[in-house]
Amino acid sequence: MLYNMNFPFICPNNYDVPRVDLHIHTIYTDGSNTINEILQKAMLMNIETIAITDHVWKTSTYLDQYFDEIKTKRESIALKVLAGIEAKIININGDIDATPDVIDESEIVLGSLHSIPTDEDYAFLDVNRTEADEVINNSFEALINLIESKRVDVVAHPTALLKKYGYNFNTEQMEEIASKAAKYNVAIEINTKYKVPSLKFIKICVNKGVLFSLGSDAHTLKEIGNINYAYISKIFNGMRNTV
């Protein structure tokens, strides 16, 4: 995890927007490109820092080679590269599908909802047969517990799964997530692939002093750095003047 590294996040003291992409996948999991191809594309786009964050499971066997390759190939380039993971939430307690050793070795850890969790590991709700309140409340409780667990640096695409089903957190839930994220120094991701979170949620997070992470969630070369940095800067400049 990041711990004492220089956080490449949007920070509440000024909300300047760095030219970073902190959510990228490779051919080690479901991405289309090699680490070397990704590094070359990021440098062509004048990105300052990237995080390679492939999906991980407790049963993953590729990680030693994956971390070694990232750390070796970044030595000869000016681009700052973080060796990270994206781990899915597996239960309502906010536990993630990664071992403690892998979490410790990762330089940045993204935690995310890909299914609606229950109190049983890997037992997910069938959203089409579940009341909206249960879907939303289980998602909310899982994210709160994820943040409080101190196992992740970033909550990735925090509302993307709810958005997929036409749901969202209410204002009180957004405020609670933001408060916990600020308290535990966990960044909320602005995910440009799924266009989440909403401007309302971002404004609540700004008011609470939350860190933000920028991520394209790239799975192909053309998606790397697919982030409108100027537009995001404009959003934060506008909010900074009203907070």
matplotlib code that plots the C-alpha trace (Angstrom):
import matplotlib.pyplot as plt

x = [0.0, 1.0, 1.5, 4.4, 4.8, 4.0, 0.3, -0.4, -3.9, -6.0, -5.6, -7.9, -5.3, -5.4, -7.3, -4.8, -5.3, -2.2, -1.7, -2.0, -3.8, -4.1, -6.3, -4.8, -5.1, -2.7, -2.6, -1.9, -5.7, -8.3, -6.3, -5.3, -1.7, 1.7, 3.3, 5.9, 3.2, 1.4, 4.5, 5.3, 1.8, 1.7, 5.0, 3.7, 0.7, 3.0, 1.4, 3.4, 2.3, 0.5, -0.7, -0.9, -3.7, -4.5, -7.4, -6.3, -7.8, -6.6, -5.8, -3.8, -0.5, 0.8, 1.7, 5.4, 6.2, 3.8, 5.4, 8.9, 8.2, 6.7, 9.6, 12.2, 10.8, 10.2, 13.8, 14.9, 12.2, 11.2, 7.6, 6.6, 4.9, 3.1, 2.8, -0.7, -3.8, -7.6, -9.3, -13.0, -15.1, -16.2, -18.6, -20.6, -17.8, -15.7, -13.1, -11.3, -10.1, -6.4, -4.1, -2.4, 1.0, -0.2, -1.8, 1.5, 3.6, 1.3, 2.2, -1.4, -4.5, -7.8, -10.9, -14.1, -17.6, -18.3, -21.2, -23.6, -22.2, -23.9, -22.6, -21.2, -18.0, -18.5, -22.3, -23.7, -27.2, -29.2, -30.1, -33.0, -34.7, -33.7, -35.4, -33.7, -33.2, -31.3, -29.0, -28.2, -27.8, -25.6, -23.4, -23.2, -22.3, -19.6, -18.0, -18.0, -16.4, -13.9, -12.8, -12.6, -10.5, -7.4, -6.6, -7.1, -5.8, -8.6, -12.3, -12.5, -15.6, -17.6, -21.1, -20.6, -22.4, -25.4, -25.5, -25.6, -28.9, -30.3, -29.7, -27.6, -26.8, -28.9, -27.3, -26.9, -25.1, -22.8, -21.9, -21.1, -18.9, -17.1, -16.6, -15.1, -12.9, -11.6, -11.0, -9.1, -7.3, -8.8, -9.2, -12.4, -11.8, -13.0, -13.5, -13.7, -14.8, -18.0, -18.3, -18.7, -19.1, -21.7, -20.9, -23.1, -21.0, -17.8, -19.0, -19.9, -16.4, -14.8, -16.7, -15.4, -11.8, -11.5, -8.6, -9.4, -7.8, -8.0, -8.4, -9.3, -9.9, -8.1, -8.1, -6.8, -4.0, -6.5, -8.1, -4.9, -5.0, -8.6, -9.2, -10.2, -7.8, -8.8, -12.5, -11.8, -9.6, -12.5, -14.8, -12.5, -11.7, -15.4, -16.0, -13.0, -14.5, -17.8, -16.5]
y = [0.0, 3.6, 4.5, 7.1, 7.4, 10.7, 10.3, 11.1, 12.1, 15.3, 16.7, 18.8, 21.5, 22.8, 20.3, 20.8, 18.0, 15.9, 14.3, 10.7, 7.5, 5.3, 2.4, 0.4, -3.3, -5.5, -8.9, -10.5, -10.4, -8.9, -6.1, -6.3, -5.0, -5.7, -3.7, -2.4, -1.3, 0.5, 2.3, 3.5, 4.8, 6.6, 8.4, 9.4, 11.0, 12.9, 11.3, 11.9, 8.8, 5.6, 2.8, -0.7, -2.3, -5.7, -7.8, -10.1, -13.0, -14.8, -17.7, -15.6, -17.2, -14.5, -11.9, -12.5, -12.2, -9.3, -7.2, -8.1, -7.0, -3.7, -2.9, -3.9, -2.1, 1.2, 1.5, 2.8, 5.3, 8.8, 7.9, 7.1, 3.7, 2.2, -1.6, -2.2, -4.3, -4.0, -6.4, -7.0, -6.8, -10.4, -9.7, -7.0, -6.7, -5.1, -7.9, -8.0, -10.9, -10.5, -12.0, -9.9, -10.5, -9.2, -6.2, -5.4, -5.8, -3.6, 0.0, 1.0, -1.0, -0.4, -1.9, -2.2, -3.5, -5.8, -7.7, -6.9, -8.6, -10.4, -11.5, -14.7, -14.7, -14.8, -15.1, -12.2, -10.9, -11.5, -7.9, -8.8, -10.6, -8.2, -5.1, -1.8, -0.9, -4.1, -3.6, -0.1, -0.7, -3.7, -1.7, 1.1, -1.1, -2.9, 0.4, 1.8, -1.4, -1.4, 2.1, 1.4, -1.8, 0.2, -2.4, -0.1, 3.2, 3.9, 3.0, 2.4, 3.3, 3.7, 4.0, 2.3, -0.9, 0.9, 3.1, 0.0, -1.0, 2.6, 3.1, 5.5, 6.3, 8.9, 12.2, 10.9, 7.8, 9.9, 12.1, 9.1, 7.5, 10.9, 11.4, 7.9, 8.3, 11.6, 10.1, 7.1, 8.9, 6.6, 8.2, 8.2, 7.4, 9.6, 6.8, 8.2, 4.9, 4.7, 8.4, 8.1, 9.5, 12.2, 15.9, 15.9, 13.1, 14.9, 18.1, 16.3, 14.8, 18.2, 19.6, 16.7, 17.1, 13.8, 12.7, 11.8, 9.3, 9.6, 6.4, 5.5, 1.9, 1.2, -2.3, -1.2, 1.3, 3.8, 4.1, 4.9, 8.5, 8.9, 11.5, 15.1, 16.7, 20.3, 19.6, 18.0, 20.9, 23.2, 21.3, 21.5, 25.2, 25.9, 23.9, 25.4, 28.9, 27.8, 25.6]
z = [0.0, -0.5, 3.1, 3.1, -0.6, -2.3, -3.0, -6.7, -5.6, -5.9, -2.4, -0.3, 0.4, -3.2, -5.4, -8.2, -10.8, -11.6, -14.9, -13.7, -14.6, -11.5, -12.8, -15.7, -16.6, -18.6, -20.3, -16.9, -16.4, -18.7, -20.4, -24.0, -23.8, -22.2, -19.5, -21.9, -24.4, -21.6, -20.4, -23.9, -24.5, -21.1, -21.9, -25.4, -23.6, -21.2, -18.2, -15.0, -13.0, -13.8, -11.6, -13.1, -11.1, -12.4, -11.0, -8.2, -6.3, -3.3, -5.6, -8.1, -9.1, -11.5, -9.0, -8.4, -12.1, -12.4, -9.7, -10.8, -14.4, -13.4, -11.0, -13.5, -16.5, -14.7, -13.7, -17.1, -17.7, -16.4, -16.0, -12.4, -12.2, -9.2, -9.0, -7.7, -7.7, -7.9, -5.5, -5.4, -2.2, -1.3, 1.6, 3.4, 5.9, 3.2, 2.9, -0.4, -2.6, -1.8, 0.7, 3.3, 1.7, -1.7, -0.1, 1.7, -1.5, -3.6, -3.9, -4.4, -3.6, -5.2, -3.7, -5.7, -5.9, -8.9, -7.3, -4.5, -1.4, 1.5, 4.9, 3.3, 1.3, -2.4, -2.0, -4.0, -4.4, -7.6, -8.2, -10.4, -7.5, -4.7, -3.5, -4.3, -0.7, 0.1, -3.0, -2.0, 1.7, 1.2, -1.2, 1.3, 4.3, 2.3, 1.2, 4.7, 6.0, 3.2, 4.0, 7.7, 7.1, 6.2, 3.5, 0.5, -0.8, -3.2, -3.6, -7.3, -9.3, -6.1, -7.6, -11.0, -10.0, -8.6, -11.7, -13.8, -12.2, -12.1, -8.3, -6.3, -2.7, -1.0, 0.3, 3.8, 2.6, 0.3, 3.2, 5.4, 2.8, 2.3, 6.0, 6.5, 3.4, 4.8, 8.3, 7.0, 4.1, 1.5, -1.9, -3.9, -7.5, -10.3, -12.9, -16.4, -18.0, -16.0, -15.4, -11.7, -9.1, -9.8, -9.4, -6.3, -4.7, -5.7, -4.1, -0.9, -0.9, -1.5, 1.5, 3.7, 2.5, 0.7, -1.5, -5.1, -7.4, -11.2, -13.2, -16.8, -15.9, -19.2, -20.7, -24.1, -25.2, -26.5, -23.1, -21.2, -20.1, -21.4, -18.8, -19.5, -17.2, -18.2, -17.5, -14.2, -13.2, -14.1, -11.9, -8.9, -9.5, -9.5, -6.3, -4.6, -5.1, -3.4, -0.6]

ax = plt.figure().add_subplot(projection="3d")
ax.plot(x, y, z, "-o")
ax.set_aspect("equal")
plt.show()
